[in-house]
Amino acid sequence: MLDGFVLSHRLALFQRDRARIRDNVIDSLFPAIWQMEISPIPENVFRNSREAHLQVMGVELHIAELLNGFVGSLTPIERRLFEIVLLHRLNCLYSCLGLQNPINHRAVVITGTMFQDRLALQLLDMDERQHGWMFVQGQRNSKMSHEWTIQFSGACALARIIQALGCIETARVYLANILDDADFGIDLFVSRGSRDFAISVKSQYTPTPMTVAHVPIRPLQDNNERNIFDGSRLAGRHYDIPFIPLLAIVGRNGNQPFDLTLHREDVEALRRWL
């Protein structure tokens, strides 16, 4: 891949040791993040620019101000957890304000994308024994618990794909940035040998652990396939890289959408195309 792409994307790193949220944070600080009053993001963040990275910077600054009272009380993994909750609450706020307003609609796209991407990384970095606690807390505290469940399932699907890609030799996995995700519909990039892939990850209630399909031509019917085909072409023109579009469908357990158990079939489904 070209240097410009590498400089603008994070390489996915795989670590053995996962961090645990401390009991005192769970008991005393975490409930407060669900109850604290939050204000909308300053309107100029979305009005004055359509550039995704500038909008993300504005959202991050707003969240930092909301978290000001927790500075020094949280470890890095705990701070990200609190950011995830605030992103979800902001996403709900703008959804309730009405998506017919272009500013609200863009705010929902950006906060929703940031929420799911950060949640996927949180699941990969956080003690697996606390995943169920995190999921249940969102269901109990969110004013839009159904949306929390849907996005949590999507983040789990993305985390499982990243885990599976980590098992494939010589594959370099790059996390999509906000432009790729929000505007191109791409969740991950993978480089292996001389080929570069753009992957869209979807979560579905299906008994099949994982399926991966190459989308060589623009389909007429399937929206997911059509979106990744178009998105990979847009990304290809933006980065001047001929990406191969892949659509990954990850099955999920309806009772435990936070289950990140990786199956041998998952890895083989990806290896078949890479």
C-alpha distance (Angstrom), angle and dihedral (degrees) to the residues before:
residue distance angle dihedral
M1 . . .
L2 3.77 . .
D3 3.80 120.8 .
G4 3.80 92.5 -118.1
F5 3.79 90.7 60.4
V6 3.80 93.6 46.3
L7 3.80 91.6 50.8
S8 3.81 92.4 52.7
H9 3.83 97.0 46.4
R10 3.79 134.5 64.1
L11 3.77 118.3 -125.8
A12 3.81 110.4 -129.8
L13 3.80 109.9 -113.8
F14 3.79 121.9 -158.3
Q15 3.79 118.6 -146.6
R16 3.78 131.9 -174.6
D17 3.80 99.7 -152.1
R18 3.79 115.9 70.1
A19 3.79 124.4 -161.2
R20 3.78 123.3 -120.8
I21 3.79 126.6 -141.4
R22 3.80 107.4 -120.9
D23 3.80 120.3 -114.7
N24 3.81 93.7 -123.9
V25 3.82 89.9 55.7
I26 3.81 91.5 48.7
D27 3.80 93.0 48.2
S28 3.81 103.6 39.6
L29 3.81 113.2 13.0
F30 3.80 105.5 33.1
P31 3.84 96.1 61.0
A32 3.82 89.0 54.6
I33 3.80 93.6 60.1
W34 3.81 89.4 61.1
Q35 3.80 93.2 48.3
M36 3.81 103.1 41.5
E37 3.79 118.3 105.8
I38 3.79 114.2 -107.0
S39 3.78 128.4 -162.5
P40 3.80 127.2 -148.5
I41 3.79 118.5 -93.6
P42 3.83 111.6 -95.6
E43 3.80 106.5 -84.2
N44 3.80 94.7 -129.5
V45 3.82 89.2 68.3
F46 3.81 88.8 73.3
R47 3.80 100.7 22.8
N48 3.81 100.9 54.8
S49 3.79 100.0 45.0
R50 3.80 139.9 29.3
E51 3.78 91.9 -165.9
A52 3.79 107.5 117.2
H53 3.81 97.1 -148.1
L54 3.82 91.7 54.1
Q55 3.78 90.8 49.3
V56 3.81 90.1 50.9
M57 3.80 90.2 51.7
G58 3.80 89.5 53.4
V59 3.80 92.1 49.7
E60 3.81 91.7 47.4
L61 3.81 91.3 51.0
H62 3.80 90.8 50.6
I63 3.82 91.5 49.6
A64 3.81 90.9 48.0
E65 3.81 89.1 55.6
L66 3.81 91.3 49.1
L67 3.83 90.0 50.3
N68 3.79 93.3 47.6
G69 3.80 92.4 108.3
F70 3.81 92.1 55.3
V71 3.82 96.7 52.4
G72 3.79 110.3 129.1
S73 3.80 93.5 15.6
L74 3.79 97.0 81.7
T75 3.79 137.4 65.5
P76 3.85 116.1 -135.5
I77 3.82 92.9 -97.3
E78 3.81 90.8 48.5
R79 3.79 92.4 48.5
R80 3.79 90.3 53.3
L81 3.81 89.3 51.0
F82 3.80 90.0 54.5
E83 3.82 90.6 47.2
I84 3.81 89.3 52.7
V85 3.81 91.5 53.5
L86 3.80 91.9 48.5
L87 3.81 91.3 48.7
H88 3.79 89.8 53.0
R89 3.79 92.1 48.2
L90 3.82 91.7 48.5
N91 3.79 89.4 48.3
C92 3.81 89.7 53.4
L93 3.81 91.1 46.4
Y94 3.79 93.6 55.6
S95 3.80 92.4 42.6
C96 3.80 88.8 56.6
L97 3.81 91.9 47.8
G98 3.81 89.4 62.5
L99 3.80 132.6 -93.6
Q100 3.81 93.4 -131.1
N101 3.81 86.1 82.7
P102 3.84 106.6 82.3
I103 3.81 91.4 -143.7
N104 3.80 92.5 53.7
H105 3.78 90.6 45.7
R106 3.80 92.7 52.5
A107 3.81 90.7 46.0
V108 3.81 89.9 54.1
V109 3.83 91.3 49.9
I110 3.82 93.7 49.3
T111 3.82 98.3 41.9
G112 3.81 91.6 43.3
T113 3.78 92.4 50.8
M114 3.80 92.6 46.4
F115 3.81 90.6 47.8
Q116 3.79 95.5 52.6
D117 3.81 95.7 42.5
R118 3.81 93.7 49.3
L119 3.78 91.9 43.8
A120 3.82 91.2 54.7
L121 3.81 90.1 53.3
Q122 3.81 90.3 45.2
L123 3.80 90.8 55.0
L124 3.80 90.8 50.8
D125 3.81 93.5 47.9
M126 3.81 100.3 37.5
D127 3.81 128.6 81.6
E128 3.82 106.3 -86.9
R129 3.81 90.6 -138.0
Q130 3.81 88.3 68.0
H131 3.80 97.2 50.5
G132 3.80 92.6 88.9
W133 3.81 91.3 49.5
M134 3.80 90.9 51.9
F135 3.80 92.5 49.2
V136 3.82 94.1 48.4
Q137 3.80 92.9 47.1
G138 3.79 90.4 56.9
Q139 3.78 92.2 48.4
R140 3.80 91.0 51.0
N141 3.80 99.4 43.1
S142 3.79 105.9 32.2
K143 3.79 120.4 98.0
M144 3.82 85.8 -146.9
S145 3.79 101.1 41.2
H146 3.81 92.5 161.3
E147 3.81 89.9 58.8
W148 3.81 90.3 47.3
T149 3.82 89.5 54.0
I150 3.80 93.7 48.4
Q151 3.79 94.3 48.8
F152 3.80 92.6 42.5
S153 3.81 89.0 54.8
G154 3.80 90.0 49.4
A155 3.80 91.6 50.9
C156 3.81 90.7 49.6
A157 3.80 90.0 51.8
L158 3.79 90.8 51.8
A159 3.82 91.3 47.5
R160 3.82 91.3 51.3
I161 3.80 91.6 50.8
I162 3.82 90.4 50.8
Q163 3.82 89.7 50.1
A164 3.79 91.6 50.0
L165 3.80 92.8 48.3
G166 3.80 88.8 52.2
C167 3.81 88.2 64.0
I168 3.83 93.7 57.9
E169 3.75 114.1 93.3
T170 3.82 118.9 -118.9
A171 3.82 92.6 3.6
R172 3.80 113.8 136.6
V173 3.79 111.9 -155.4
Y174 3.80 120.7 -155.9
L175 3.79 123.2 -168.1
A176 3.79 113.8 -127.9
N177 3.78 115.3 -114.6
I178 3.79 123.1 -133.6
L179 3.83 93.5 -89.4
D180 3.81 92.0 53.2
D181 3.78 93.4 48.2
A182 3.80 102.9 37.5
D183 3.83 99.1 37.1
F184 3.83 105.3 22.7
G185 3.82 100.5 32.4
I186 3.81 92.3 -128.4
D187 3.81 120.8 141.4
L188 3.82 102.3 -179.7
F189 3.78 142.6 8.8
V190 3.79 122.7 -148.6
S191 3.78 128.5 -168.1
R192 3.79 120.0 -165.1
G193 3.74 122.8 164.7
S194 3.80 109.1 -41.1
R195 3.80 95.5 -23.8
D196 3.81 129.4 89.9
F197 3.80 123.0 -161.2
A198 3.81 134.4 -161.6
I199 3.80 112.0 -154.4
S200 3.79 130.2 -161.4
V201 3.82 113.8 -162.6
K202 3.80 122.0 -153.6
S203 3.80 130.5 -180.0
Q204 3.80 121.8 -142.9
Y205 3.79 138.4 169.8
T206 3.79 98.0 -108.2
P207 3.82 134.5 131.2
T208 3.81 90.5 -129.7
P209 3.84 108.7 95.7
M210 3.81 96.4 -145.3
T211 3.79 139.9 -15.8
V212 3.80 126.9 -171.5
A213 3.79 125.4 -165.5
H214 3.79 132.9 -173.5
V215 3.82 111.7 -134.1
P216 3.83 104.0 -153.8
I217 3.81 96.8 164.3
R218 3.79 133.1 31.1
P219 3.83 106.9 -95.2
L220 3.79 122.3 -140.9
Q221 3.81 99.0 -145.5
D222 3.80 116.1 27.4
N223 3.82 109.5 78.0
N224 3.80 94.9 -162.9
E225 3.80 92.8 52.8
R226 3.79 92.4 44.1
N227 3.81 91.4 50.4
I228 3.81 95.7 52.1
F229 3.81 91.2 44.3
D230 3.82 91.1 53.3
G231 3.81 93.0 39.2
S232 3.80 94.1 52.2
R233 3.80 89.9 51.0
L234 3.80 91.6 50.7
A235 3.80 91.0 47.6
G236 3.79 90.1 46.4
R237 3.79 91.4 56.2
H238 3.81 92.0 43.5
Y239 3.81 95.2 51.3
D240 3.82 97.5 25.4
I241 3.82 91.0 -123.3
P242 3.85 124.0 126.7
F243 3.81 98.9 -128.4
I244 3.80 120.9 -165.4
P245 3.84 108.7 -136.1
L246 3.81 118.4 -129.6
L247 3.80 127.9 -179.6
A248 3.82 115.9 -154.0
I249 3.82 118.8 -165.6
V250 3.79 113.4 -165.3
G251 3.80 120.1 -162.3
R252 3.79 118.2 -138.4
N253 3.75 138.4 -159.0
G254 3.79 109.6 -116.4
N255 3.80 92.8 -145.7
Q256 3.80 96.6 42.4
P257 3.82 110.3 28.1
F258 3.82 88.0 161.6
D259 3.83 91.8 67.1
L260 3.82 108.5 121.9
T261 3.80 96.5 -178.7
L262 3.80 108.1 149.9
H263 3.81 119.0 -143.5
R264 3.79 127.3 -156.0
E265 3.80 87.8 -122.7
D266 3.81 89.2 59.7
V267 3.78 92.3 59.7
E268 3.79 92.9 44.1
A269 3.81 91.7 50.7
L270 3.79 89.2 59.3
R271 3.79 96.7 38.0
R272 3.80 89.2 57.6
W273 3.81 90.7 69.7
L274 3.80 103.9 30.0
